[in-house]
Amino acid sequence: MYNLFQSRGKFQKDLFSAGTDTTSSTLQWATAELLHNPEILSKAGEELSQTIGRGNTVEESDIPKLPYLQAIIKETFRLHPAVPLLLPRKAEADVEVKGFTEDFSMIIFLFYEKEKKNLLQYDSWRLLIATRITTMISCNLMHTYHFAIKKIFGIIFFCLTWLLIQALHVISRSKAIPKRLPPGPKPFSLIGNLLELGDKPHKSLAKLSEVHGPIMSLKLGQVTTVVISSADMAKEVLQIHDQHLSNRTIPDALRAHRHDEFSLPWIPVSTRWRNLRRICMEQIFSNKTLDANQAIRHMKVQDLLADTHQSSLNGEAVDVGRAAFKTTLNLLSTTIFSVDLADPNSDTAREYKEIVWNVMKEIGRPNLADYFPVLKKVDPQRVRHRLAVHFGKILELFDRMVSQRLHLREVCGSKTNKDVLDTLLNISEENSEEMDKTKIERLFLDLFVAGTDTTSATLEWAMAELLHNPEALSTAKAELEQVIGKGNSVQESDIPRLPYLQAIVKETLRLHPAVPFLLPRKAQVDVEISGYIIPKGAQVLVNAWAIGRDRRSWDNAKSFMPERFLGSEIDVKGLNFELIPFGGGRRTCPGLLLAIRMLHLMLGSLVQAFNWKLEDGVKPVGHG
Ligand code: HEM
């Protein structure tokens, strides 16, 4: 057996070298098969000697009388067709074969199964289609590597099918999601729509949105910006697509002292951001902590009342804005590190107040580097440079305060727990990874910047609206008198019993959100909203000012009517998207509870303690 196989292999090899002649190759295979099957060989020999006789030669005319010989030839054709793929055909027109319709430019190869009995049964052949195969493969090669090639074609076929499915998928997706920006005003070539911003961008963009809709795109210099101006669209951004729209575009100025890398409002959503937020929500601004340190805020509000009383005794008008800023600063600084930072007799306090004020000014200043990123290196208006100076001073001040407290704790030999600084130092002693001196100082910077002007501006607006609406003022006064009683001072714990005062604060925040565009968001991926695409990298501004005045959500939207909130469930906590002065979703303002307490405490106290009127000669003006 072994020898036979060996000799057959050698025989085949010799015969193959003779070329691709189909007849000789079939004869060679027939001979090889007979050598491999001696029984068949002897049966064929018997038939020949019986039919032709020994010594006579075989004539073509004898073939019909030799059925066994015919059968051997057919069997050889079946097992060893000389042209396994036949010769390639080309369809001259679309031809449907078993449900497949093929382009006539395709080349069709026919493979057939080895097991099939009948050479002529085409329906048992497997059809494989290869598009535009340009490489000619020699017949011999095909013959020798028949099955390997079959596999390769199988793989190619599979890959092509897979690619086709993917392409169809992409095409159908791109059909389903029109890749188009929200509508918006036509931008100029270099400056885009910068000129449309005007000096009150929240108002200008609210006006533009009346033309272009509640989701609108603009080009601010080189920055693609999407502006949101309705409660429904705000819900899409702040809640539904919150996951991809929670990071920020960072104003260039904030890169001073690399503050953008430390700052809670600006760092991207990450483990570090979550830790900082958790500390804020659980340790600094929780109701429990705020209840524990409300007495110090009460004291600071008594100072505000004393100052105001002094002004009235002197017959001077009270600058509510300044008084509000000073008191808010004091409320924050006593809450955070038990120091009165707005004390007029302290040099540190005066310096501090000025720095905070300057920081606000620089951050609020429009900066070309934010609209033309190529200018970031140059800092053309020197905003980052000036902010770096202010940051440097304030961080130095915080550094002194933290060092003093650390020293005090060392001397006392025990942990104190009287304010936010103590809370943070306790955390850092337990886990220095989570909190350390630098992180504490950076967090303080954020809290002061985020908390001071926002709260004091809201208080100033509330007082302005009350002076403009004497009926609302007298209703508030009556409520305070009834609930607190004459001569008693307002406490934070009284707030739940003062629904009209709460309604005034909500109405003020609706009409005058201190951060009209919230803080800017940045799309992490393409986000589809309402059939439009907010492209990856675009800046998203939610116009809380426009939403608070949207006629679709509010009756008499421009009027100051605190009554609208009486008996209403609508709150400012970020769940009612028609009222979002503190933002919404995972980046909602963490200082909300403190801000709300400070606002009610200051406003309630001022309204209760004095009879207010506008300074002589000043006329109330409507707000637009
Ligand atoms: C009336 C007062 C205030 C208003 C109207 C206000 C408003 C806001 C708004 C709109 C945001 C951005 C939310 C968003 O992107 O969705 C924000 C963020 C923030 N606010 Fe306030 N805020 C006020 C008071 C405060 C106070 C008192 C503090 C702390 C002392 C504070 C600390 C912060 C911080 C740290 C962030 C950044 C949160 C983050 O990005 O994760 N805010 N605030």
Boltz pocket constraint, residues with backbone or C-beta under 6 A from the ligand:
constraints:
  - pocket:
      binder: B
      contacts: [[A, 264], [A, 265], [A, 266], [A, 277], [A, 332], [A, 446], [A, 447], [A, 448], [A, 450], [A, 451], [A, 452], [A, 454], [A, 455], [A, 458], [A, 513], [A, 514], [A, 515], [A, 518], [A, 519], [A, 520], [A, 580], [A, 581], [A, 582], [A, 583], [A, 584], [A, 585], [A, 586], [A, 587], [A, 588], [A, 589], [A, 590], [A, 591], [A, 592], [A, 594], [A, 595]]
      max_distance: 6.0
